Amino acid sequence: MKSFDRAISFFPKRQAIVSAGLVLVMSMLAGCGSSGTSGTTATSAPTTAATTAATAAAAATTAPSAAPKALVPTTLILNWFAEPEHGGNFAAVAKGFYKDAGLDVTLTPGGPQVSSTQIVASGKAQFGMANGDDILVARQEGIPIVAIATSLQKSPQALFYHKDSGIKDFSDLNGHKVYVASTASFWQYMKKKYKLDNAQEMKYTGQLVNFVNDKNALTQGYVTSEPFTLDQQKVEYGTLLNADSGYNIYAGVYFTTEKMIAEHPDQVKAFVEATVKGWDYYKDHWEEINPFIKEKNPDMGLDMMKYSALKEMDFAFGGDAVALGTGIMTKERWEEVQKQLVEVGVLKKTEDINKVFTTQFLPKK
């Protein structure tokens, strides 16, 4: 879950369930042969062009054929309401990539009251999306989930400040109100690293109004969405990207359960490969897919979707993805974030990072 870290006023909740029907075709097996009686000599009937054609037609219609496999019902719990940050998944549905992989995928929206980790762990969904640090925290709480790919190589989450506030770096936040979610692990990291003992932590409500009306305040948000709204309101702002603080998590991470990997590795592989194919398609065809996303979130305009799609490209396809492929994750990145969370007390201890994530289902580049 995005830990209530997006502005809910700009992404009204809609039921975004995209599903395809199950296909089951049964073939009847039949055969035909020459007539004959045991213990007697069979007498052949005269052959004509008409009887030959009739026999051929009957053989063609009754020949055995393999029935196509039924699509496997599969649910993905998104980490927010339908938006371009899910572009690869909507592309995979719209273009039939999931169907081609044998999956009947339903995309279910997330939101501030939706815990994708708990839903997947309960078995009510096969796959979910969450930030990398949320997956580490969930595992520490005994939820046996495993990261299998990431949509974004770098998180677009940031702190926004007013340009005339005098803020230039993270170390300048003391003496300012900072609107952040209570579950924001990045804030725990920043407070310790930059000694922000005098920063006034304020409850983040998902609204921008408190930030807009207070020139000395900061608020969390995403550089792929909030700037669009702030520009419309003609607010002069600056941005501190969380990743630039040293807290460089994977965002929009796809995960499933240890049980799913053990019992249905073929389905996990099919899901990951089709999702990666969807993201690679969305990269060059976002204008085609965005109207499909809008059907599931009508109150998000296509102009804002265009802004988000263009802004997220470097986050999705930059970094290690350039050389290693879409969706890739590395052991070094996961270990670094886990270490940071232990240092600030969000995690009590480290665990074998190889149990936290796997790249075995990603297509080879």
JOMO-V945932 format. One record per residue. RES is the residue in one letter. PHI is phi in degrees with one decimal (* if undefined). Layout:
# JOMO-V945932
res | phi
RES | PHI
RES | PHI
This chain:
# JOMO-V945932
res | phi
M | *
K | -81.5
S | 54.6
F | 55.8
D | -102.8
R | -124.0
A | -78.9
I | -68.6
S | -69.8
F | -101.8
F | -132.6
P | -58.9
K | -71.9
R | -136.2
Q | -79.5
A | -104.9
I | -110.3
V | -113.2
S | -135.5
A | -114.0
G | -74.7
L | -75.1
V | -117.6
L | -140.5
V | -117.4
M | -105.6
S | -105.1
M | -96.5
L | -94.1
A | -149.3
G | -139.8
C | -136.9
G | -152.5
S | -76.8
S | -80.4
G | -174.9
T | -127.0
S | -57.9
G | 86.0
T | -126.4
T | -95.0
A | -74.7
T | -107.3
S | -76.0
A | -80.4
P | -59.3
T | -94.0
T | -127.0
A | -60.5
A | -67.0
T | -69.9
T | -64.2
A | -64.3
A | -65.1
T | -64.2
A | -63.8
A | -65.0
A | -65.3
A | -64.5
A | -67.0
T | -83.3
T | -109.5
A | -65.9
P | -60.1
S | -142.0
A | -75.1
A | -76.9
P | -62.9
K | -70.2
A | -70.4
L | -68.2
V | -87.9
P | -60.4
T | -140.9
T | -119.3
L | -115.1
I | -89.6
L | -71.0
N | -93.7
W | -165.9
F | -68.5
A | -53.9
E | -163.2
P | -59.2
E | -64.8
H | -114.1
G | -54.1
G | -64.1
N | -71.6
F | -67.9
A | -65.6
A | -65.1
V | -74.8
A | -63.2
K | -93.0
G | 79.5
F | -66.6
Y | -67.3
K | -59.8
D | -60.3
A | -87.4
G | 90.3
L | -117.2
D | -103.7
V | -92.4
T | -107.5
L | -96.8
T | -110.0
P | -68.2
G | -96.8
G | 151.3
P | -62.7
Q | -105.6
V | -111.5
S | -104.8
S | -63.6
T | -64.9
Q | -70.2
I | -65.3
V | -66.7
A | -62.3
S | -77.0
G | 90.1
K | -78.6
A | -145.4
Q | -88.7
F | -137.1
G | -146.0
M | -126.5
A | -162.0
N | -74.0
G | -57.6
D | -67.5
D | -65.3
I | -68.8
L | -62.4
V | -65.3
A | -61.0
R | -65.2
Q | -64.6
E | -85.8
G | 91.5
I | -90.8
P | -81.8
I | -106.5
V | -135.5
A | -73.5
I | -120.8
A | -176.9
T | -130.3
S | -83.3
L | -124.7
Q | -71.0
K | -137.7
S | -74.4
P | -84.5
Q | -70.5
A | -153.9
L | -107.0
F | -107.0
Y | -134.9
H | -79.1
K | -61.0
D | -92.6
S | -86.8
G | 87.2
I | -81.9
K | -127.5
D | -148.7
F | -62.5
S | -71.2
D | -92.5
L | -81.5
N | -60.0
G | 87.0
H | -115.2
K | -78.7
V | -126.6
Y | -86.6
V | -138.1
A | -71.0
S | -65.5
T | -96.3
A | -72.9
S | -66.1
F | -61.4
W | -70.3
Q | -62.2
Y | -65.8
M | -64.3
K | -58.9
K | -74.8
K | -65.5
Y | -103.9
K | 52.1
L | -92.7
D | -68.3
N | -104.6
A | -79.6
Q | -91.5
E | -76.3
M | -116.8
K | -72.2
Y | -78.4
T | -106.6
G | 90.1
Q | -105.2
L | -97.0
V | -60.4
N | -63.2
F | -67.1
V | -60.8
N | -85.7
D | -123.6
K | -65.0
N | -102.2
A | -96.1
L | -125.3
T | -143.3
Q | -77.5
G | 177.1
Y | -119.3
V | -70.9
T | -89.2
S | -141.6
E | -55.7
P | -58.4
F | -59.9
T | -70.5
L | -63.9
D | -65.1
Q | -63.9
Q | -87.1
K | 57.9
V | -91.6
E | -86.6
Y | -136.1
G | -122.5
T | -131.8
L | -115.7
L | -70.4
N | -53.9
A | -61.2
D | -73.3
S | -81.0
G | 107.8
Y | -94.8
N | -110.2
I | -87.9
Y | -81.0
A | -120.3
G | 60.9
V | -82.9
Y | -85.9
F | -142.6
T | -145.4
T | -96.9
E | -59.2
K | -63.6
M | -62.4
I | -65.4
A | -71.5
E | -95.1
H | -135.9
P | -61.8
D | -66.0
Q | -71.0
V | -64.0
K | -63.0
A | -61.8
F | -64.3
V | -63.5
E | -65.1
A | -69.1
T | -66.6
V | -61.9
K | -61.2
G | -64.0
W | -65.8
D | -64.2
Y | -72.7
Y | -61.8
K | -53.1
D | -106.2
H | -133.8
W | -62.0
E | -65.2
E | -74.6
I | -85.6
N | -56.3
P | -61.2
F | -67.0
I | -65.5
K | -61.3
E | -59.7
K | -94.1
N | -144.4
P | -58.2
D | -83.4
M | -97.8
G | -70.9
L | -65.3
D | -67.4
M | -70.4
M | -62.9
K | -61.5
Y | -58.7
S | -64.8
A | -60.9
L | -66.7
K | -68.2
E | -84.1
M | -58.5
D | -66.5
F | -70.7
A | -86.5
F | -115.2
G | -91.4
G | 58.6
D | -66.1
A | -64.4
V | -60.2
A | -94.6
L | -105.6
G | 107.1
T | -58.1
G | 88.3
I | -67.0
M | -136.6
T | -121.4
K | -63.3
E | -61.3
R | -65.2
W | -64.3
E | -66.0
E | -64.2
V | -65.0
Q | -60.7
K | -61.8
Q | -63.0
L | -69.3
V | -68.9
E | -63.1
V | -96.7
G | 85.8
V | -70.7
L | -109.4
K | -83.7
K | -158.2
T | -89.3
E | -135.7
D | -58.7
I | -65.4
N | -68.7
K | -88.0
V | -83.4
F | -144.8
T | -147.9
T | -113.2
Q | -66.0
F | -98.2
L | -72.7
P | -65.6
K | -74.2
K | -91.8
